[in-house]
Amino acid sequence: MPPMKAPGRTEAVLSRRQIEGLIADGRSIIIVEQRVLKVDPWLKYHPGGAKAIMHMVGRDATDEVNGFHSPEAKKRMERYRIGRIEGRWVNFVPPIQGGKFRPYVKGLVAVEEDEDADQTPTTSDISRTPSPIFDAEEPNTRRRITSNNDPLVSSASSVSSAAEQEDGVSYLDARTKEQIYLDLAKYPSLDLDTQDEVVRKYRLLDQRIRAERLYDCNYYAYAIEACRYTFLACMMLLFLHWGWYGTSGLFLGCLWHQLVFTVHDAGHMGITHNFTVDTVVGIIIADFIGGLSVGWWKHNHNVHHIVTNSPEHDPDIEHLPFFAISHRFLESLTSSFYERVMAFDKFAKAIIPYQAYLYYPILTFGRFNLYFLSWEFLIKGTGPRKGPAAWHRWLEIAGQVFFWYWFGYVIMYKAIPNASGRLAFLMVSHMVTMPLHAQITLSHFSMSTAELGPHESFPQKMLRTTMDVDCPQWLDFFHGGLQFQAIHHLFPRMPRHNLRRTQKLVQEFCSEVGIPYALYGFVDGSKQVIGRLEEVGRQATILAKCQRTIAERGDLLNGH
């Protein structure tokens, strides 16, 4: 789509160096359909949080913006337009991800702009301090691994002996390189021409989906959903009246499990496609009925969709000290979302080797943690305090008060007469939601966590880091659309009842561009997740052994 131009408006053409200089000065610049947008004023008003935008600074965000925003929202973005670019944009690494940018000084940039004329992706183009891990080769290099004797393809056990001769950091670096090279061998090349072709066909697929009206919501399907919700609520009240408190809690937990799927749809504006209407629907269900904050979820989930499965940036996989799905968590990495070091401390070192066995038990109590995160978000006022989403916080707080009134006071205190009944109702209602937490983690925990650089296209990254779950159509109600996570990540605003119809189109797309489409049954997918947790657990054990060996050698050298 050619950039729009206001009548009588002089269109400034900005060079790459000028844009880099603006970012070096602290400006938040993104590229959308050849337009240069300076979005600094919008950061504190963005309903999805500032960090979702910050991960797009210096990048062509066309596919992300089109995927997550309505035509009305995209039209409002025109107010932040400061110019346009010519030619193909080569992405920078955003500052929030460690990107480094050179100031723009007019008298000194002529030579630099000549050097930048050839926009082949190099270490200087990505504008980041070189890393011995990520910049060992040019980002567009594809390495086909054919030998099982290659040290970078060895298993955790075979690497351990070499690692013990060095230190734990060397071992973790080797594992990181291994993941990168395996992905480079498995997925299409990161050269610009190849990635441009992936994007071109992805956009053609989006046009086809729109032509087949797969973005239109099936309201009849929601009528059926409403009948299911009503049945579960009535059964909960009936067994509560009869004094079968555990059974009543079972039906309440099933109701919460089902309602979350509609909240997910509303959070992505996948029901009415109207921001205000879908937001109200989401808050009523999540806060008033479920006691969870939609605002907190949006801040997490939008970042998750942008930097899926990135250990340093994706909050949906940052679960230390309980889970680590990548060896990179064993390095006490810094989370850009939480803005703190996720320490691989003594507690984590004790838990992670056994995380495969603790996976389901910990998920069983996951809802209690969501209450804490929701209240923390609302009390701190982390969400927008001005703009179109300013009122969300106050409606959510009202919803939270209402939830704890009917659940905590009316049911737990007034309707259930004894402590044993209250405990049964509380624990069963919360533990029965465990499959939901398993569904959420299933599609990502076993997929790639490697960082392939800023030149990887949006559709390729989504398909590389996300897995779909194969199930019969009659079981779709149980998964609630979460079984089509790869498709959902490609088209986040698509109503979930159309995802199955879209699956064949996505499979055709993947076949055309050469991107593997990860599809497993629920059992096999769960095995993949457990296998990943076991693998990282073994790596934690090996790392601990390395560190003990080094410490013992140090003691011997010091005469202890």
C-alpha positions as CSV (number, residue, x, y, z in Angstrom):
1,M,0.0,0.0,0.0
2,P,1.5,3.4,-1.0
3,P,1.9,5.9,1.9
4,M,-1.0,8.3,2.3
5,K,-0.2,12.0,1.9
6,A,-2.2,14.9,3.3
7,P,-3.3,17.5,0.7
8,G,-0.8,20.3,0.4
9,R,1.7,18.6,2.7
10,T,5.4,18.5,1.9
11,E,6.6,14.9,2.3
12,A,10.0,14.7,3.9
13,V,12.2,11.8,2.7
14,L,14.3,10.6,5.6
15,S,17.5,8.7,5.1
16,R,18.5,5.7,7.2
17,R,21.2,7.7,9.0
18,Q,18.7,10.5,9.9
19,I,16.3,7.9,11.4
20,E,19.2,6.3,13.3
21,G,20.1,9.7,14.6
22,L,16.6,10.3,15.8
23,I,16.6,7.0,17.7
24,A,20.0,7.9,19.1
25,D,18.4,11.1,20.5
26,G,15.9,9.0,22.3
27,R,13.0,9.2,19.8
28,S,10.7,6.2,19.2
29,I,10.7,5.7,15.5
30,I,8.9,2.9,13.6
31,I,8.3,2.3,9.9
32,V,4.8,1.4,8.7
33,E,4.1,1.1,5.0
34,Q,7.1,3.3,4.1
35,R,5.9,6.0,6.5
36,V,8.1,7.1,9.3
37,L,6.2,7.5,12.6
38,K,7.5,9.2,15.7
39,V,5.3,7.6,18.4
40,D,6.8,9.1,21.6
41,P,3.6,10.9,22.6
42,W,1.6,7.6,22.2
43,L,3.8,5.4,24.5
44,K,2.0,6.3,27.7
45,Y,-1.4,6.1,26.1
46,H,-1.1,2.8,24.2
47,P,-3.7,0.4,25.5
48,G,-1.3,-2.5,25.0
49,G,1.5,-0.9,26.9
50,A,4.6,1.0,25.9
51,K,6.9,-2.0,25.7
52,A,5.0,-3.5,22.8
53,I,5.9,-0.4,20.8
54,M,9.4,-0.2,22.1
55,H,10.2,-3.6,20.6
56,M,9.3,-2.1,17.2
57,V,11.6,0.9,17.4
58,G,13.9,1.0,14.3
59,R,12.0,-1.7,12.6
60,D,9.5,-2.1,9.8
61,A,6.4,-2.7,11.9
62,T,3.9,-3.0,9.0
63,D,2.8,-6.6,9.6
64,E,2.6,-6.2,13.3
65,V,0.6,-3.0,13.1
66,N,-1.8,-4.5,10.5
67,G,-2.2,-7.6,12.5
68,F,-3.1,-6.0,15.8
69,H,-4.9,-2.8,14.9
70,S,-8.2,-1.8,13.4
71,P,-8.4,0.5,10.3
72,E,-9.5,3.2,12.7
73,A,-6.5,2.9,14.9
74,K,-4.1,2.8,11.9
75,K,-5.8,6.0,10.6
76,R,-5.1,7.7,14.0
77,M,-1.4,6.8,13.6
78,E,-1.2,9.4,10.8
79,R,-0.9,12.1,13.4
80,Y,2.6,10.8,14.3
81,R,3.9,10.7,10.8
82,I,7.1,12.8,10.2
83,G,8.1,11.6,6.7
84,R,8.7,8.6,4.6
85,I,11.5,6.3,3.4
86,E,12.4,5.2,-0.1
87,G,13.4,1.7,-0.9
88,R,13.6,-1.4,1.3
89,W,14.0,-0.8,5.0
90,V,16.6,-2.9,6.9
91,N,15.7,-3.3,10.5
92,F,17.8,-2.1,13.4
93,V,17.9,-3.9,16.8
94,P,15.6,-1.8,19.0
95,P,17.2,0.0,22.0
96,I,15.2,-2.1,24.4
97,Q,16.9,-5.2,23.0
98,G,20.4,-3.7,23.2
99,G,20.6,-1.9,19.9
100,K,23.2,0.9,19.7
101,F,22.7,4.0,17.5
102,R,25.0,6.7,16.2
103,P,24.1,10.3,16.6
104,Y,23.3,12.2,13.3
105,V,25.7,15.1,12.7
106,K,25.1,16.9,9.4
107,G,28.7,17.7,8.5
108,L,29.9,14.2,9.2
109,V,27.3,11.9,7.7
110,A,28.0,12.1,4.0
111,V,30.6,9.3,4.0
112,E,28.6,7.2,6.4
113,E,25.5,7.4,4.2
114,D,27.6,6.3,1.2
115,E,28.8,3.3,3.2
116,D,25.2,2.5,4.2
117,A,23.9,2.7,0.6
118,D,24.4,-1.1,0.2
119,Q,21.8,-2.3,2.7
120,T,23.0,-5.9,2.9
121,P,22.5,-6.9,6.6
122,T,25.8,-6.8,8.5
123,T,26.8,-6.4,12.1
124,S,27.0,-2.7,11.6
125,D,23.5,-2.6,10.1
126,I,21.9,-4.2,13.1
127,S,23.6,-1.6,15.2
128,R,24.4,-3.6,18.3
129,T,27.5,-4.3,20.3
130,P,29.0,-7.4,18.6
131,S,28.4,-10.6,20.4
132,P,30.7,-13.6,20.2
133,I,27.6,-15.8,20.1
134,F,25.1,-14.0,17.9
135,D,27.6,-12.2,15.5
136,A,30.0,-15.1,15.0
137,E,28.7,-15.3,11.4
138,E,26.7,-12.8,9.2
139,P,23.0,-13.1,9.9
140,N,22.2,-14.1,6.4
141,T,24.5,-17.1,6.5
142,R,22.8,-20.5,6.4
143,R,24.7,-23.3,7.8
144,R,23.5,-26.8,6.8
145,I,24.5,-29.2,9.6
146,T,25.2,-32.7,8.1
147,S,27.6,-34.2,10.6
148,N,26.6,-35.8,13.9
149,N,30.1,-35.2,15.1
150,D,29.8,-31.4,14.9
151,P,30.3,-30.2,18.5
152,L,27.5,-27.7,18.0
153,V,25.0,-30.4,17.4
154,S,26.0,-32.6,20.4
155,S,23.6,-33.5,23.2
156,A,23.8,-32.2,26.7
157,S,25.6,-35.3,27.9
158,S,28.2,-35.2,25.1
159,V,28.9,-31.5,25.6
160,S,29.3,-31.9,29.4
161,S,32.8,-33.4,29.2
162,A,34.1,-30.6,27.2
163,A,32.3,-28.0,29.3
164,E,33.8,-29.4,32.5
165,Q,37.3,-28.6,31.1
166,E,36.3,-24.9,30.7
167,D,33.6,-23.1,32.6
168,G,29.8,-22.9,32.8
169,V,29.6,-19.8,30.5
170,S,31.4,-21.6,27.7
171,Y,29.0,-24.5,28.0
172,L,26.0,-22.2,27.8
173,D,27.5,-20.3,24.8
174,A,27.9,-23.6,23.0
175,R,24.3,-24.4,23.6
176,T,23.2,-21.0,22.3
177,K,25.2,-21.4,19.1
178,E,23.8,-24.9,18.6
179,Q,20.2,-23.6,18.7
180,I,20.9,-20.8,16.3
181,Y,22.6,-23.0,13.7
182,L,19.9,-25.6,13.9
183,D,17.3,-23.0,13.2
184,L,19.3,-21.5,10.4
185,A,19.5,-24.9,8.8
186,K,15.8,-25.7,9.3
187,Y,14.1,-22.4,8.3
188,P,14.4,-20.2,5.2
189,S,17.4,-18.0,4.8
190,L,17.6,-14.7,6.5
191,D,18.8,-12.9,3.4
192,L,16.6,-9.9,2.5
193,D,15.3,-11.3,-0.8
194,T,14.1,-14.6,0.9
195,Q,12.5,-12.8,3.8
196,D,10.8,-10.3,1.4
197,E,9.3,-13.2,-0.5
198,V,8.0,-14.7,2.8
199,V,6.4,-11.4,3.7
200,R,4.9,-10.9,0.2
201,K,3.2,-14.3,0.3
202,Y,2.0,-13.7,3.8
203,R,0.3,-10.5,2.8
204,L,-1.3,-12.3,-0.2
205,L,-2.6,-14.9,2.3
206,D,-4.0,-12.1,4.5
207,Q,-5.8,-10.7,1.4
208,R,-7.2,-14.1,0.6
209,I,-8.4,-14.5,4.2
210,R,-10.2,-11.1,4.1
211,A,-11.7,-12.0,0.7
212,E,-13.1,-15.2,2.2
213,R,-14.5,-13.1,5.2
214,L,-12.6,-15.1,7.8
215,Y,-12.3,-12.0,9.9
216,D,-16.1,-11.9,10.3
217,C,-17.3,-13.1,13.6
218,N,-19.6,-16.1,13.8
219,Y,-22.1,-14.8,16.4
220,Y,-24.1,-18.0,16.2
221,A,-21.1,-19.8,17.6
222,Y,-21.1,-17.4,20.6
223,A,-24.7,-18.1,21.2
224,I,-23.8,-21.7,21.7
225,E,-20.9,-20.6,23.9
226,A,-23.4,-18.6,26.0
227,C,-25.6,-21.7,26.5
228,R,-22.6,-23.7,27.7
229,Y,-21.6,-20.9,30.1
230,T,-25.2,-20.8,31.5
231,F,-25.3,-24.5,32.0
232,L,-22.0,-24.5,33.9
233,A,-23.1,-21.6,36.1
234,C,-26.5,-23.2,36.9
235,M,-24.8,-26.5,37.8
236,M,-22.4,-24.7,40.1
237,L,-25.3,-23.0,41.9
238,L,-27.4,-26.2,42.1
239,F,-24.6,-28.2,43.7
240,L,-23.8,-25.3,46.0
241,H,-27.5,-25.3,47.1
242,W,-27.3,-29.1,47.7
243,G,-24.2,-28.7,49.8
244,W,-21.9,-30.6,47.4
245,Y,-19.2,-28.0,47.7
246,G,-16.4,-29.8,45.8
247,T,-18.7,-30.6,42.9
248,S,-19.9,-27.0,42.9
249,G,-16.3,-25.8,42.7
250,L,-15.7,-28.2,39.8
251,F,-18.4,-26.6,37.7
252,L,-17.2,-23.1,38.7
253,G,-13.6,-24.0,37.6
254,C,-15.0,-25.4,34.3
255,L,-16.9,-22.1,33.8
256,W,-13.7,-20.1,34.4
257,H,-11.8,-22.3,32.0
258,Q,-14.4,-21.7,29.2
259,L,-14.8,-18.0,29.8
260,V,-11.1,-17.3,29.4
261,F,-11.4,-18.2,25.7
262,T,-13.9,-15.4,25.2
263,V,-11.7,-13.0,27.2
264,H,-8.9,-13.9,24.9
265,D,-11.1,-13.1,21.8
266,A,-12.2,-9.8,23.3
267,G,-8.6,-8.8,24.2
268,H,-7.7,-9.1,20.5
269,M,-10.9,-7.3,19.4
270,G,-11.9,-10.6,17.7
271,I,-15.6,-10.4,18.6
272,T,-17.1,-7.1,17.5
273,H,-13.8,-5.6,16.3
274,N,-14.8,-2.5,18.2
275,F,-12.2,-1.5,20.8
276,T,-14.6,-0.2,23.4
277,V,-17.3,-2.9,23.1
278,D,-14.7,-5.8,23.2
279,T,-12.9,-4.2,26.1
280,V,-16.1,-4.0,28.1
281,V,-16.9,-7.6,27.3
282,G,-13.4,-8.7,28.4
283,I,-13.5,-6.7,31.7
284,I,-17.0,-8.0,32.6
285,I,-16.0,-11.6,32.1
286,A,-12.4,-11.5,33.3
287,D,-12.7,-9.0,36.3
288,F,-16.3,-9.3,37.4
289,I,-16.7,-13.0,36.9
290,G,-13.1,-14.3,37.0
291,G,-11.2,-11.9,39.3
292,L,-8.4,-11.5,36.7
293,S,-7.2,-8.2,35.1
294,V,-7.6,-7.8,31.3
295,G,-5.2,-4.8,31.4
296,W,-2.5,-6.9,33.0
297,W,-3.1,-9.6,30.5
298,K,-2.9,-7.2,27.5
299,H,0.4,-5.7,28.7
300,N,1.9,-9.2,28.9
301,H,0.2,-10.7,25.9
302,N,0.9,-7.9,23.4
303,V,4.7,-8.1,24.2
304,H,4.5,-11.9,23.9
305,H,3.0,-11.6,20.4
306,I,5.8,-9.3,19.3
307,V,8.9,-11.1,20.8
308,T,7.5,-14.6,21.1
309,N,9.7,-17.1,23.0
310,S,12.5,-14.6,23.5
311,P,14.0,-15.5,26.9
312,E,15.1,-11.9,27.6
313,H,11.9,-10.2,26.4
314,D,8.8,-12.5,26.4
315,P,7.1,-12.5,29.8
316,D,5.0,-15.5,28.9
317,I,8.1,-17.8,29.2
318,E,9.8,-16.0,32.1
319,H,8.9,-18.2,35.0
320,L,12.0,-18.5,37.1
321,P,12.5,-19.9,39.7
322,F,9.9,-22.5,38.8
323,F,10.5,-23.1,35.0
324,A,13.2,-22.6,32.5
325,I,12.6,-23.6,28.9
326,S,15.9,-22.4,27.7
327,H,19.5,-22.8,29.0
328,R,19.8,-19.0,28.7
329,F,17.8,-18.7,31.9
330,L,20.6,-20.4,33.7
331,E,22.7,-17.3,33.2
332,S,20.6,-15.0,35.4
333,L,19.4,-13.0,32.4
334,T,17.9,-9.6,32.6
335,S,14.2,-9.3,31.7
336,S,13.4,-6.2,29.6
337,F,9.7,-6.7,30.5
338,Y,10.1,-6.9,34.3
339,E,13.2,-4.7,34.3
340,R,15.1,-6.9,36.7
341,V,17.6,-9.7,36.8
342,M,15.9,-13.1,36.8
343,A,18.4,-14.7,39.1
344,F,19.3,-18.3,38.8
345,D,19.7,-18.5,42.5
346,K,19.8,-21.3,45.0
347,F,16.1,-21.9,45.0
348,A,16.0,-22.0,41.2
349,K,19.0,-24.3,41.1
350,A,17.1,-26.7,43.4
351,I,13.9,-26.6,41.4
352,I,14.9,-26.5,37.7
353,P,16.6,-30.0,37.6
354,Y,13.2,-31.4,38.6
355,Q,10.9,-29.1,36.7
356,A,9.7,-31.8,34.4
357,Y,8.2,-33.6,37.4
358,L,6.9,-30.4,39.0
359,Y,5.3,-29.0,35.8
360,Y,1.7,-30.2,36.3
361,P,1.6,-29.7,40.1
362,I,2.8,-26.1,39.8
363,L,0.3,-25.4,37.0
364,T,-2.4,-26.7,39.2
365,F,-2.0,-23.7,41.5
366,G,-1.3,-21.1,38.7
367,R,-4.6,-19.2,39.1
368,F,-3.5,-18.0,42.6
369,N,-0.5,-16.2,41.1
370,L,-2.7,-14.5,38.5
371,Y,-4.7,-12.9,41.3
372,F,-1.5,-11.4,42.7
373,L,-0.3,-10.2,39.3
374,S,-3.7,-8.6,38.5
375,W,-3.9,-6.7,41.8
376,E,-0.2,-5.6,41.5
377,F,-1.0,-4.2,38.0
378,L,-4.1,-2.3,39.1
379,I,-2.7,-0.9,42.4
380,K,0.5,0.3,40.8
381,G,-1.5,1.9,37.9
382,T,0.9,0.3,35.3
383,G,-1.6,0.8,32.5
384,P,-2.4,4.0,30.7
385,R,-3.7,6.8,32.9
386,K,-4.7,9.0,30.0
387,G,-6.1,8.4,26.6
388,P,-8.7,6.0,25.3
389,A,-7.8,3.3,27.9
390,A,-7.6,5.5,31.0
391,W,-11.0,4.4,32.3
392,H,-10.1,0.7,32.1
393,R,-8.3,0.7,35.4
394,W,-11.2,2.0,37.4
395,L,-13.7,-0.3,35.8
396,E,-11.4,-3.2,36.5
397,I,-11.0,-2.2,40.1
398,A,-14.8,-2.1,40.4
399,G,-14.8,-5.6,38.8
400,Q,-12.3,-6.9,41.3
401,V,-14.3,-5.6,44.3
402,F,-17.4,-7.2,42.8
403,F,-15.6,-10.5,42.2
404,W,-14.3,-10.8,45.8
405,Y,-17.7,-9.8,47.1
406,W,-19.6,-12.6,45.4
407,F,-16.9,-15.2,45.5
408,G,-15.1,-14.4,48.7
409,Y,-18.0,-13.1,50.9
410,V,-21.3,-14.4,49.4
411,I,-20.2,-17.9,48.5
412,M,-17.1,-18.7,50.5
413,Y,-18.2,-17.0,53.7
414,K,-22.0,-16.9,53.7
415,A,-23.2,-19.8,51.6
416,I,-20.7,-22.5,52.8
417,P,-21.0,-23.0,56.5
418,N,-17.8,-24.9,57.4
419,A,-14.0,-24.7,56.8
420,S,-13.8,-28.1,55.1
421,G,-16.5,-27.1,52.6
422,R,-14.8,-23.8,51.9
423,L,-11.4,-25.4,51.4
424,A,-12.9,-28.0,49.0
425,F,-14.8,-25.4,47.0
426,L,-11.7,-23.1,46.8
427,M,-9.2,-25.7,45.9
428,V,-11.3,-27.7,43.4
429,S,-12.5,-24.6,41.6
430,H,-8.9,-23.4,41.1
431,M,-7.2,-26.7,40.5
432,V,-9.6,-27.7,37.8
433,T,-8.4,-24.8,35.7
434,M,-5.0,-26.4,35.3
435,P,-5.6,-27.7,31.7
436,L,-6.0,-24.0,30.7
437,H,-2.4,-23.2,31.9
438,A,-1.2,-26.4,30.2
439,Q,-2.8,-25.3,27.0
440,I,-1.2,-21.8,27.2
441,T,2.3,-23.2,27.7
442,L,1.9,-26.2,25.3
443,S,2.2,-24.1,22.1
444,H,5.4,-22.4,23.0
445,F,7.4,-24.2,25.7
446,S,8.8,-26.8,23.2
447,M,9.5,-24.4,20.4
448,S,12.6,-22.5,19.5
449,T,13.9,-19.8,21.8
450,A,16.9,-18.8,19.6
451,E,17.3,-15.2,18.5
452,L,18.0,-15.1,14.7
453,G,18.4,-11.3,14.4
454,P,16.3,-8.3,13.3
455,H,16.0,-9.4,9.7
456,E,13.7,-12.4,10.4
457,S,10.2,-11.6,9.1
458,F,7.2,-11.5,11.3
459,P,5.5,-14.6,9.8
460,Q,8.6,-16.7,10.0
461,K,9.3,-15.8,13.6
462,M,5.7,-16.6,14.6
463,L,5.8,-20.1,12.9
464,R,9.3,-20.8,14.3
465,T,8.3,-20.2,17.9
466,T,4.7,-21.4,18.0
467,M,3.1,-24.9,17.7
468,D,-0.4,-25.9,16.8
469,V,-2.3,-28.8,18.5
470,D,-4.1,-31.3,16.4
471,C,-7.5,-32.4,17.7
472,P,-10.9,-33.5,16.3
473,Q,-13.4,-30.7,15.5
474,W,-15.8,-31.8,18.2
475,L,-13.2,-31.1,20.8
476,D,-12.6,-27.5,19.8
477,F,-14.7,-26.2,22.6
478,F,-12.3,-27.7,25.1
479,H,-9.2,-26.0,23.6
480,G,-11.1,-22.7,22.8
481,G,-9.0,-21.8,19.8
482,L,-5.7,-22.1,21.7
483,Q,-5.0,-25.2,19.7
484,F,-4.4,-23.0,16.7
485,Q,-1.8,-20.7,18.3
486,A,0.4,-20.6,15.2
487,I,-2.5,-19.4,13.1
488,H,-3.6,-17.0,15.8
489,H,-0.1,-15.5,16.0
490,L,-0.2,-14.9,12.3
491,F,-3.6,-13.4,12.4
492,P,-4.3,-12.3,16.0
493,R,-7.6,-10.5,15.3
494,M,-9.2,-13.4,13.6
495,P,-12.3,-14.8,15.5
496,R,-11.4,-18.2,17.0
497,H,-14.3,-20.0,15.4
498,N,-12.7,-19.3,12.0
499,L,-9.2,-20.6,12.8
500,R,-9.9,-24.2,11.8
501,R,-11.0,-23.0,8.3
502,T,-7.8,-21.0,8.0
503,Q,-5.6,-23.9,8.9
504,K,-5.4,-25.4,5.4
505,L,-4.6,-22.0,4.0
506,V,-1.7,-21.6,6.4
507,Q,-0.4,-25.0,5.6
508,E,-0.4,-24.2,1.9
509,F,1.5,-21.0,2.7
510,C,4.1,-22.8,4.8
511,S,4.6,-25.3,2.0
512,E,5.1,-22.5,-0.6
513,V,7.7,-20.6,1.5
514,G,9.5,-23.6,3.0
515,I,8.6,-22.9,6.7
516,P,7.9,-26.0,8.8
517,Y,4.4,-26.0,10.3
518,A,4.6,-27.5,13.8
519,L,1.5,-29.6,14.4
520,Y,1.3,-32.2,17.2
521,G,-1.5,-34.1,19.0
522,F,-2.2,-33.0,22.6
523,V,-0.4,-36.0,24.0
524,D,2.6,-35.8,21.7
525,G,2.8,-32.0,22.2
526,S,2.8,-32.5,25.9
527,K,5.6,-35.0,25.5
528,Q,7.5,-32.3,23.6
529,V,7.1,-29.8,26.5
530,I,8.1,-32.3,29.1
531,G,11.1,-33.3,27.0
532,R,12.2,-29.7,26.8
533,L,11.9,-29.2,30.5
534,E,13.9,-32.4,31.1
535,E,16.6,-31.2,28.7
536,V,17.0,-27.9,30.4
537,G,16.9,-29.6,33.7
538,R,19.8,-31.8,32.6
539,Q,21.7,-28.7,31.4
540,A,21.2,-27.1,34.8
541,T,22.6,-30.2,36.5
542,I,25.6,-30.2,34.1
543,L,26.2,-26.5,34.7
544,A,26.1,-27.1,38.5
545,K,28.6,-29.9,38.0
546,C,30.9,-27.6,36.0
547,Q,30.8,-24.9,38.6
548,R,31.5,-27.4,41.4
549,T,34.5,-28.8,39.5
550,I,35.9,-25.3,38.9
551,A,35.4,-24.4,42.6
552,E,37.1,-27.6,43.7
553,R,40.1,-26.9,41.4
554,G,40.3,-23.4,42.7
555,D,40.4,-24.6,46.2
556,L,43.2,-27.1,45.4
557,L,45.2,-24.4,43.6
558,N,44.8,-22.1,46.7
559,G,46.0,-24.9,49.0
560,H,42.6,-25.6,50.6
